Amino acid sequence: MNAIITATDLAHELTGDRPPVLLDVRWQLSVAKAAGAPAFDGRAEYAAGHLPGAVFVDLDRELAGPPGAGGRHPLPDIEEFGAAMRRAGVSAGRPVVVYDGGQGWAAARAWWMLRWTGHPDVRVLDGGLPSWEGELSTEAPDPAEGDFWPVPAATGRLDADAAAALARTGVLLDARAGERYRGEVEPIDRVGGHIPGAVSAPTTENVGPDGRFLPAAELRDRFKALGVAAKAEVGVYCGSGVSGAHEVLALAVAGIPAALYVGSWSEWSCDPSRPVAVGADPQ
């Protein structure tokens, strides 16, 4: 099954006999509040115009739990997540397409959550809302209650100890910007640097200038150059499990399964007992 869908194909599917459920997950990582500026308001952006029939999903409240020792975007309560998805009209037997404002990170988090909890058919709109050439709507739909009940998989997710072990036995990719990986800057978390053994792999390099994913063959070449060999066990982390989900999605486009360390650097770095590496060298 494809992990992404083009706007053209989505427009076609929406006119078919089995149109997908549309989820709008507009969100941005923002440090604006620290400077006294208003934070990004995804719900307001949704209200100003969205794909017809799309339901807004709040990443901070419905795709993550309260921030704390488990990171800035830990897993949500699974029962509450399931209830939110059912309110949005998500059913196990109907495809789902998720989109955001174009960066792809938030949509990928929703994609990962639904896939990890057992939904069989979820795709991300490649390029997000900017790729859509059809009309937008300001009407908030009232979908019929869905029947999706999430069941977390036994695989596909890493905790801190598993991420540390994978950095030694497989390939652990750090999806953050290179300067954060190297510890040159750290605008959000307690300390800069990376998990020892992790490889720098900024998720921004998985897409072209238009925000759409590179072709699968190019992505496979990129990950191969980063050390992802055939049958290698692969994991990904980022700052808080959002951009890392986008890298897991890129790996899926390339045909490479990968697990996500949801707590990511925001969890790892808040524990002073965990080692921190700095510089370009993984170790």
C-alpha positions in Angstrom: 0.0 0.0 0.0 1.2 3.5 -0.9 2.0 5.7 2.1 1.4 9.0 0.2 -1.1 10.2 -2.4 -1.0 13.0 -4.9 -3.6 15.8 -5.0 -4.7 14.6 -8.4 -5.3 11.1 -7.2 -7.1 12.3 -4.1 -9.5 14.5 -6.1 -10.3 11.4 -8.2 -10.9 9.2 -5.1 -13.2 11.8 -3.5 -15.6 11.5 -6.4 -15.6 7.7 -6.2 -17.8 5.1 -4.4 -15.4 4.9 -1.4 -14.1 8.3 -0.7 -11.5 8.6 2.1 -12.0 10.3 5.4 -10.0 13.6 5.3 -8.1 14.8 8.4 -6.6 18.3 8.6 -3.7 18.3 11.0 -2.2 21.8 10.5 0.4 22.5 13.2 3.8 24.1 13.4 6.7 23.8 15.8 7.0 27.2 17.2 9.1 29.0 19.7 7.1 32.2 19.2 5.6 32.1 22.7 9.1 32.5 24.2 9.5 35.7 22.3 6.0 36.9 23.4 4.5 36.4 19.9 1.2 34.4 19.4 1.6 30.7 18.7 0.5 29.2 15.4 -3.2 28.4 15.5 -4.0 25.4 13.4 -7.7 25.5 14.2 -7.9 29.1 13.0 -6.1 28.1 9.8 -8.6 25.3 9.3 -11.6 27.6 9.8 -10.2 30.0 7.2 -10.3 27.2 4.5 -9.8 23.5 4.3 -10.4 20.6 1.9 -14.2 20.1 1.7 -15.3 17.5 4.2 -12.0 17.5 6.2 -12.2 17.3 10.0 -9.6 19.2 12.1 -7.4 17.1 14.4 -5.4 18.9 17.1 -1.9 17.4 17.2 -1.1 18.7 20.7 -4.4 17.4 22.3 -5.4 14.4 20.2 -2.2 13.0 18.8 -0.1 13.5 21.9 -0.4 13.5 25.6 0.6 16.2 28.0 4.3 17.2 27.9 6.5 16.0 30.7 9.2 13.5 31.5 8.1 11.5 28.5 8.9 14.4 26.1 7.0 17.3 24.5 4.7 15.1 22.5 4.4 11.7 24.2 1.9 9.1 23.2 -1.7 10.1 23.9 -4.0 8.0 26.0 -4.9 5.3 23.5 -8.6 5.3 24.5 -8.8 9.1 24.1 -7.0 8.9 20.8 -9.5 6.3 19.6 -12.4 8.4 20.7 -11.0 11.4 18.8 -10.6 9.4 15.6 -14.1 8.0 15.8 -15.5 11.6 16.3 -13.6 12.5 13.1 -15.4 9.7 11.3 -12.5 7.2 11.1 -13.5 3.6 10.5 -11.4 0.6 10.0 -13.0 -0.2 6.7 -12.6 3.2 5.1 -9.4 4.8 3.8 -8.0 7.9 5.5 -6.0 10.7 4.0 -4.2 13.1 6.2 -2.8 16.5 5.3 -1.3 19.6 6.9 0.0 23.0 5.8 2.7 21.5 3.6 5.6 20.7 5.8 4.3 17.2 6.3 5.4 16.6 9.8 2.0 16.8 11.5 0.3 14.8 8.9 3.0 12.1 9.3 2.4 12.0 13.0 -1.3 11.3 12.4 -0.3 8.7 9.7 2.1 7.0 12.1 -0.4 7.0 15.0 -3.1 5.4 12.9 -0.9 2.9 11.3 0.8 1.9 14.6 -2.6 1.4 16.2 -3.9 -0.9 13.4 -5.6 1.2 10.7 -5.0 -0.7 7.4 -5.3 2.2 4.9 -3.8 5.6 5.7 -2.0 8.0 3.4 -0.5 11.4 3.6 -1.3 14.1 0.9 2.1 14.7 -0.7 2.8 18.4 -0.5 0.0 19.1 1.9 -2.6 21.8 1.4 -0.5 23.8 -1.1 -0.6 20.9 -3.5 -4.4 21.1 -3.7 -5.8 22.9 -6.7 -9.5 22.5 -5.9 -11.8 24.7 -4.0 -11.6 25.1 -0.2 -14.4 25.1 2.3 -15.1 27.0 5.5 -17.9 24.7 6.6 -17.1 22.4 9.5 -18.5 18.9 8.7 -20.4 16.8 11.2 -19.3 13.2 10.3 -21.0 10.1 11.4 -19.3 8.3 14.3 -16.5 6.0 13.0 -15.8 2.5 14.3 -12.0 2.5 14.6 -10.7 1.1 17.8 -6.9 1.4 18.1 -4.8 -1.5 19.1 -1.1 -0.6 19.5 1.3 -2.9 17.7 4.0 -4.8 19.5 6.6 -3.4 17.1 7.2 0.0 15.4 7.9 2.0 18.5 11.0 2.5 20.5 11.6 3.7 24.1 14.8 5.3 25.3 16.6 2.1 26.1 15.6 0.5 22.8 16.8 3.6 20.9 20.1 3.4 22.7 20.5 -0.3 21.8 19.5 0.2 18.2 22.2 2.9 17.8 24.7 0.1 18.5 23.1 -2.8 16.7 21.3 -1.2 13.7 20.8 2.3 12.3 19.3 5.1 14.5 18.6 8.2 12.4 18.3 11.7 13.9 15.8 13.6 11.8 16.5 17.1 13.3 18.5 19.8 11.7 22.2 19.1 11.5 23.2 22.0 13.9 20.9 20.6 16.6 22.4 17.1 16.1 25.9 18.5 16.4 24.9 20.4 19.5 25.8 23.8 18.0 22.4 25.2 18.9 19.4 24.0 21.0 16.5 26.3 21.0 14.1 24.1 22.9 15.5 21.2 24.9 17.7 21.2 28.0 21.0 20.3 26.2 22.2 20.0 22.6 23.7 17.0 20.9 22.5 13.6 19.9 22.1 10.0 21.1 25.5 8.3 20.9 25.7 6.2 17.7 22.9 8.0 16.0 23.4 9.2 12.4 22.4 12.7 11.3 19.6 12.5 8.7 17.6 15.8 8.5 14.1 15.0 7.4 14.1 18.2 5.3 16.5 16.4 2.9 13.8 13.9 2.0 11.7 16.4 0.1 12.2 18.7 -2.9 11.7 22.5 -3.0 8.0 22.0 -3.4 7.7 20.0 -0.1 6.9 16.8 -1.9 8.8 13.6 -1.3 11.8 12.7 -3.5 11.2 9.7 -5.8 11.4 6.4 -4.0 14.6 5.4 -5.7 16.3 8.6 -4.6 15.2 8.1 -1.1 16.5 4.5 -1.1 19.9 5.9 -2.3 19.9 8.5 0.4 19.2 6.1 3.2 21.7 3.6 1.8 24.4 6.3 1.9 23.4 6.9 5.6 24.2 3.2 6.4 20.7 1.7 5.9 21.7 -1.7 4.4 19.4 -4.5 3.3 17.5 -6.0 6.3 19.0 -3.5 8.7 16.9 -2.6 11.7 16.1 1.1 11.5 14.8 3.6 14.0 14.2 7.3 13.9 14.0 10.1 16.5 13.8 13.9 16.4 12.9 16.5 18.9 9.6 15.2 20.1 8.3 12.5 17.7 6.8 14.7 15.0 9.4 15.3 12.4 10.7 11.9 13.1 7.4 10.5 12.0 7.9 12.3 8.7 11.2 10.5 8.3 9.5 7.1 9.1 7.1 8.1 6.3 10.0 8.8 3.9 11.5 5.4 4.7 8.1 3.8 4.0 8.0 5.6 0.6 11.4 4.0 0.0 10.1 0.6 1.1 12.1 0.5 4.3 10.3 -0.3 7.6 11.4 1.8 10.6 10.4 2.3 14.2 9.8 5.7 15.9 11.3 6.8 19.2 8.3 8.9 20.2 9.9 10.6 23.3 12.9 11.5 21.1 15.4 14.1 22.2 12.9 16.0 24.4 12.7 12.8 26.6 16.3 11.7 26.3 17.8 15.1 27.1 15.7 15.7 30.2 17.3 12.7 31.9 20.8 13.8 33.0 21.9 10.2 33.5 21.7 9.5 29.7 24.8 10.2 27.6 25.0 13.0 25.1 27.3 13.1 22.1 28.2 16.3 20.3 29.8 17.1 16.9 29.5 15.5 13.5 30.8 12.1 14.7 27.9 9.7 15.7 29.9 8.6 18.7 
